[in-house]
């Protein structure tokens, strides 16, 4: 079951905001997975979460750069 999260430790690579919304099936406020959908609530950039097993970050889709 998908759930919507708002992790406060995640930042937008476009505008630096910490107001992101993440939709995930397996993740929680502390742990996100590569491929989880994410959207910045400040600049509206959309993309996905990338994770390497130790950390996770938001990568905006190319067409969202310089929004």
C-alpha positions, -999 to 999 in steps of 0.1 A, spaced: 0 0 0 14 34 -10 18 61 15 27 98 13 55 111 35 71 145 42 106 137 54 122 169 69 158 157 63 153 156 25 161 187 4 153 197 -32 183 198 -55 167 227 -75 157 252 -48 171 238 -15 137 235 2 130 208 27 93 207 18 92 175 -3 64 149 -7 74 113 -12 52 85 -23 65 51 -13 53 15 -7 81 3 16 97 35 29 91 54 61 101 88 75 136 75 81 142 52 51 134 58 15 140 36 -16 154 43 -51 126 49 -75 101 64 -49 83 93 -65 90 127 -50 78 163 -56 90 196 -42 62 215 -26 81 248 -30 92 248 -67 71 219 -80 100 200 -93 92 163 -97 116 133 -98 125 103 -78 145 92 -48 180 77 -53 195 56 -25 228 38 -21 221 18 11 235 45 34 217 76 23 190 88 0 185 120 -20 160 137 -44 169 138 -81 146 161 -101 138 151 -137 159 170 -162 130 190 -175 125 204 -140 159 220 -137 158 258 -136 121 258 -127 
